[in-house]
Amino acid sequence: MGGDRAIAREVPDAQRGGAVISADRPSLMAFVADEASEAAIRGGIGDVLGAQLRRGTVRTAVKALEKETTPRVLIVDISGIEDPFGALDDLASVCTPDVRVLVVGERTEIGFYRDITRNVGVHEYLHKPLTRDNVTRLFAPHIQGGGEGGQDRGGQVTVVCGVHGGVGSTTIAVNLALQLEDATRGHVALLDLHLRGGTAAMMLGARVTSGLRVALEEPERVDSLFLDRVAVPLGERVRLIAAEEPMETDVQATEEGARRVIEMLRQRFNHVVIDLPLPPGPVERLVLQRARHVVLVLGPDVASIRDTVSVKKLVSMTGSAGRVITVLNGAGRKGYLPIKLIAEGIGAPPDVVIPDLPRQLPRAANLGRPALRDSPVLRRAMGVLSLEIAAVRSEERGPSFFARLFRRGG
């Protein structure tokens, strides 16, 4: 299909930077500390197109992948690392969730092997000295695309929706995505599902194509290069996926299209923030069902009290297991309800309170610049919200952040 509906429209080369969606994603990247291990890996894996072998440890990998593209398969060396589990946690924060991680080290205890492959969640561990044969037998299947297929690994989905129009839900979604990048150092996708009249791109001064609409209407056209074509870089690790369809357009989004887009994003990003329109149709209900968190944005008014109670019930009825987080936007606005009455009306104090910012937010929207960058007050409030979301990954020390991020099936 041609014309402006063609999903194959390319993003200009200048917009392709960043570590998440490069079409030149390395198939393999290895960081090993000694020449003998490097030689064993080279001999054991054979010729792998695009493979990169470098000298260093897991700490070297963390520094490199803060700026570079996450490979499909990553080998890291934990030799000499005092806290290997902490180092692997740091590694997880700079990698996309679909990476397959293989580890080499000096420890030989069977308990350590079980801990690192089961509780920590890396795919395989080999102790030194490495041999060409054991690399071929245990690492090569992962590098060649075999091993454990169909695992449910993926990033965390957070849905943001306004309980009614005009409460600032898109402002919250945009700034939350940027705050999550700053707070977690992870890769973040911002998906705006307001295909007609959406304002996320406008708030960010970004130009988008019609690729998202095509993907939602014709899921069979969503291929491995979908993100390269439609995602707009907002920073080193943040991408916007949005559309600006004319109001007269009859958008026919499908549940399968939404499912495929979300799962693709989950495989490439640590956090997926979705600006979701209400009331929900079948597509929106499916999105709610996949959310880890549902952020309900309300204003300091009577209609918001009524609609917050109603939307909470609706989220529950969809079967969503996501935690509902209430965000009161515009607290203290002259002539509106105080927080105490809002809390009484919705049955609990709002989880996050954002004070009225009558000058900063409109100015930022008109300039196409995120308000988070210029408003310390908003930045503090968004920090509270990002903590509510990201803290789920560090509830307890049990399975590490690495294991939860690169979740293995079961």
C-alpha positions in Angstrom: 0.0 0.0 0.0 1.5 3.3 -1.0 0.9 7.0 -0.2 0.9 8.5 3.3 -0.2 5.1 4.7 3.0 3.3 3.9 4.6 2.1 7.1 7.9 1.9 5.2 8.5 5.6 5.4 12.0 6.0 6.7 12.9 8.2 9.7 15.6 10.6 8.5 19.1 9.5 9.3 19.6 12.3 11.8 16.8 11.0 13.9 18.1 7.5 14.0 20.7 8.0 16.8 20.6 6.3 20.1 21.0 2.8 21.5 17.6 1.3 21.2 16.4 1.1 17.6 19.4 1.1 15.4 19.0 -1.0 12.3 22.7 -1.9 12.7 22.1 -3.6 16.1 25.1 -5.9 16.7 24.3 -9.6 16.7 26.9 -10.3 19.4 29.1 -8.2 21.7 31.6 -9.7 24.2 33.6 -8.1 27.0 36.3 -10.5 28.3 39.2 -9.6 30.5 42.0 -11.9 29.1 43.4 -13.0 25.7 42.9 -16.7 26.3 39.1 -16.3 27.0 38.8 -14.1 23.9 40.5 -16.7 21.8 38.3 -19.5 23.1 35.2 -17.5 22.3 36.4 -16.6 18.8 37.1 -20.3 18.1 33.9 -21.6 19.7 31.4 -19.4 18.0 32.8 -19.4 14.6 32.0 -16.7 12.1 29.2 -14.5 13.5 28.2 -11.6 11.3 28.6 -8.3 13.1 30.2 -9.8 16.2 32.3 -7.4 18.4 34.8 -8.8 20.9 36.4 -6.3 23.3 38.8 -6.4 26.2 37.2 -5.6 29.6 34.7 -6.8 32.3 31.0 -6.3 33.0 31.9 -2.8 34.3 33.3 -2.0 30.9 30.1 -3.3 29.3 28.0 -1.0 31.5 29.9 2.1 30.5 29.8 1.2 26.8 26.1 0.3 26.7 25.1 3.5 28.3 25.8 5.0 24.9 25.8 2.2 22.4 23.2 -0.1 20.9 22.3 -3.2 23.0 23.4 -6.3 21.1 21.1 -9.3 20.6 23.6 -11.5 22.6 25.9 -10.1 25.2 28.9 -11.9 26.8 30.3 -10.3 29.9 33.3 -11.2 32.2 32.8 -11.0 36.0 36.3 -12.0 36.9 37.7 -9.9 39.7 34.4 -8.1 40.3 33.8 -7.8 44.1 30.0 -7.7 43.8 29.1 -9.5 40.5 25.4 -9.4 41.3 25.4 -5.7 41.8 27.4 -5.3 38.6 24.8 -7.4 36.7 22.0 -5.2 38.2 23.8 -2.1 36.7 24.1 -3.9 33.4 20.4 -4.6 33.3 19.6 -0.9 33.7 21.4 0.0 30.4 20.3 -2.9 28.3 17.1 -3.5 26.4 15.0 -6.4 27.8 15.3 -8.7 24.8 19.1 -9.1 25.1 20.4 -12.7 25.8 23.1 -12.5 28.4 26.0 -15.0 28.8 28.5 -14.7 31.7 32.0 -15.9 32.2 34.0 -15.9 35.4 36.4 -17.6 37.7 34.1 -19.2 40.3 33.5 -22.9 40.0 31.0 -23.7 42.8 27.8 -25.4 41.6 25.8 -23.2 44.0 27.1 -20.0 42.3 26.2 -21.5 38.9 22.6 -22.2 40.0 22.3 -18.7 41.6 23.5 -16.8 38.6 21.5 -18.8 36.0 18.3 -19.4 38.0 17.9 -16.6 40.5 19.8 -13.8 38.7 18.4 -14.9 35.3 21.3 -14.9 32.9 21.1 -17.5 30.3 24.4 -19.4 30.8 27.5 -19.2 32.9 31.0 -20.7 32.0 33.9 -20.7 34.4 37.5 -20.2 33.3 39.6 -21.4 31.7 37.3 -21.4 28.7 37.7 -24.0 26.0 36.7 -23.8 22.4 34.5 -26.9 22.9 32.5 -25.7 25.9 31.9 -22.3 24.3 30.6 -24.2 21.2 28.4 -26.5 23.3 27.0 -24.0 25.8 27.2 -20.5 24.2 26.9 -21.1 20.5 23.2 -22.3 20.6 22.2 -19.0 22.3 24.2 -16.9 19.8 22.7 -18.8 16.8 19.2 -18.2 18.0 18.4 -21.5 19.7 18.2 -22.2 23.4 15.2 -21.1 25.4 12.7 -19.7 22.9 9.4 -18.1 23.7 10.4 -16.6 27.1 8.2 -13.9 28.6 10.8 -11.3 29.0 9.9 -7.7 28.5 9.6 -4.2 29.8 7.1 -2.8 32.2 3.9 -1.2 30.8 2.5 1.9 32.5 -0.7 3.3 31.2 -1.5 7.0 31.8 -5.1 8.2 31.3 -7.1 11.2 32.3 -10.4 10.5 34.1 -11.9 13.1 31.8 -10.6 15.6 29.2 -8.4 18.5 30.1 -6.8 17.2 33.3 -3.3 17.1 31.8 -2.8 13.3 31.3 -0.5 13.8 28.2 1.6 16.2 30.1 2.0 13.6 32.9 2.8 10.8 30.3 5.4 12.9 28.5 7.2 14.0 31.6 7.0 10.6 33.2 8.7 9.0 30.3 11.6 11.4 30.6 11.8 11.1 34.3 11.9 7.3 34.1 14.9 7.6 31.8 16.7 9.9 34.2 15.8 7.8 37.3 16.5 4.3 36.0 18.9 4.9 33.1 16.7 2.4 31.2 15.3 2.5 27.7 11.8 4.1 27.7 9.1 4.2 25.0 6.3 6.8 25.0 3.4 5.5 23.0 0.6 8.0 22.3 -2.6 6.1 21.4 -4.5 9.4 20.8 -4.2 8.9 17.0 -6.4 11.9 16.3 -5.8 15.0 18.2 -2.9 13.6 20.3 -0.6 16.2 21.6 2.5 14.3 22.9 4.4 14.9 19.7 3.5 18.6 19.7 4.6 19.0 23.3 8.0 17.5 22.4 8.4 19.4 19.1 8.5 16.1 17.3 7.4 15.1 13.8 5.7 11.8 13.4 4.5 9.6 10.5 1.4 7.6 9.9 3.3 4.3 10.6 1.6 3.8 14.0 -1.9 3.9 12.5 -0.9 1.4 9.8 0.6 -0.9 12.5 -2.6 -0.9 14.5 -4.9 -1.4 11.5 -2.7 -4.0 9.7 -0.7 -5.9 12.3 0.7 -8.2 9.6 2.8 -5.3 8.4 4.6 -4.9 11.8 8.0 -6.3 11.1 11.4 -6.2 12.9 12.1 -2.7 11.4 8.8 -1.2 12.7 10.6 0.8 15.4 13.3 2.0 13.1 10.6 3.5 10.8 8.2 5.1 13.3 10.0 5.8 16.6 11.3 9.3 17.1 14.3 9.8 19.3 13.8 12.2 22.2 17.1 11.5 23.9 19.7 8.8 24.2 17.3 6.2 25.6 13.8 7.6 25.0 11.6 7.1 21.9 8.2 8.5 20.9 5.7 6.4 18.9 2.8 8.5 17.9 0.6 9.6 15.0 -1.3 12.8 14.1 -4.2 11.6 12.0 -6.8 14.2 10.6 -9.9 14.4 12.7 -12.0 13.2 9.8 -10.0 9.9 9.5 -11.8 6.7 10.4 -9.2 4.8 12.3 -9.8 1.1 12.5 -7.3 -0.1 15.1 -7.4 -3.8 15.9 -6.7 -5.7 19.1 -4.1 -7.8 17.4 -2.4 -4.6 16.1 -2.2 -3.2 19.6 -1.0 -6.5 21.0 1.8 -6.8 18.5 2.9 -3.2 18.9 3.0 -3.4 22.7 4.9 -6.7 22.8 7.4 -5.4 20.3 8.0 -2.3 22.5 8.3 -4.5 25.6 11.0 -6.5 24.0 13.0 -3.4 23.2 12.4 -1.1 26.1 12.6 -1.4 29.9 9.6 0.9 30.4 6.7 1.5 28.0 4.6 4.5 29.0 1.2 4.6 27.1 -0.9 7.7 26.9 -4.3 6.1 26.6 -7.7 7.7 25.6 -10.9 7.0 27.5 -13.6 5.8 27.5 -12.1 2.5 26.4 -13.1 0.4 23.4 -11.8 -3.1 22.8 -8.2 -1.9 22.0 -8.0 0.3 25.1 -9.3 -2.5 27.3 -6.6 -4.8 25.9 -4.0 -2.2 26.7 -5.3 -1.9 30.3 -5.1 -5.6 30.7 -1.4 -5.5 30.0 -0.5 -2.7 32.3 1.7 -3.1 35.4 0.5 0.3 36.5 -2.5 2.4 35.6 -1.9 6.1 36.4 -5.2 8.0 36.7 -4.8 11.8 36.3 -7.6 13.9 37.9 -8.1 17.6 38.5 -9.3 19.4 41.6 -13.0 19.4 40.7 -16.2 17.6 41.3 -16.3 15.9 37.9 -12.8 14.4 38.6 -14.0 12.9 41.8 -17.0 11.2 40.1 -15.0 10.0 37.2 -12.0 8.7 39.2 -14.4 6.4 41.2 -15.9 5.3 37.9 -12.7 4.7 36.1 -11.3 2.7 39.0 -14.2 0.3 38.7 -13.8 0.2 34.9 -10.1 -0.8 35.2 -11.1 -3.6 37.6 -13.8 -4.8 35.2 -11.3 -5.1 32.4 -9.4 -7.8 34.4 -6.3 -5.6 34.7 -3.9 -6.7 37.4 -2.2 -3.3 37.3 -1.9 -1.2 40.3 -3.9 2.0 40.1 -2.0 5.2 41.0 -3.9 8.5 41.3 -2.3 11.7 40.4 -4.0 15.0 41.3 -2.8 17.6 38.8 -3.3 21.3 39.5 -3.7 21.1 43.3 -4.3 24.5 44.9 -5.8 26.0 41.8 -7.8 29.1 42.8 -11.6 28.5 43.0 -11.2 24.6 42.9 -11.5 21.9 45.5 -8.9 21.4 48.3 -7.0 18.2 48.6 -8.9 17.2 51.7 -12.2 17.1 49.8 -10.7 15.3 46.8 -9.4 12.6 49.2 -12.8 12.2 50.8 -14.4 12.0 47.4 -12.2 9.3 45.9 -11.8 7.3 49.1 -8.1 8.0 49.8 -5.5 10.7 49.4 -4.0 11.0 45.9 -0.8 9.0 45.5 0.9 11.9 43.8 0.1 15.6 44.0 1.2 18.1 41.4 0.6 21.8 42.3 -1.0 24.2 40.0 1.6 25.5 37.5 -0.4 28.0 35.4 2.6 29.5 33.6 5.2 26.8 33.3 3.0 24.1 31.7 1.4 26.1 29.0 4.7 27.8 28.1 6.4 24.5 27.8 3.7 23.0 25.6 3.7 26.0 23.3 7.5 25.9 23.0 7.6 22.1 22.4 9.9 21.7 25.3 9.3 19.3 28.2 8.2 21.2 31.3 10.3 18.8 33.4 13.4 20.5 32.2 12.5 23.9 33.5 10.3 23.3 36.5 11.9 22.0 39.7 8.4 21.7 41.2 7.2 19.4 38.5 10.4 17.5 38.5 10.1 16.7 42.2 6.5 15.6 41.8 7.3 13.4 38.8 10.2 12.0 40.9 7.6 10.7 43.4 5.6 9.2 40.5 8.6 7.5 38.9 9.5 6.1 42.4 6.0 4.6 42.7 6.6 2.8 39.4 10.3 1.9 39.4 10.3 0.8 43.1 8.3 -2.3 42.1 11.6 -3.6 40.8 13.3 -3.3 44.2 10.7 -4.4 46.6 13.1 -6.9 48.2 16.6 -8.3 47.5 15.2 -11.8 46.5 15.6 -12.1 42.7 17.8 -9.3 41.5 16.7 -6.4 39.3 18.5 -8.2 36.5 16.4 -11.4 37.0 13.2 -9.4 37.0 14.1 -7.3 34.0 15.2 -10.2 31.9 12.3 -12.3 33.2 12.6 -16.0 32.1 9.5 -18.0 31.3 7.6 -20.0 33.9 
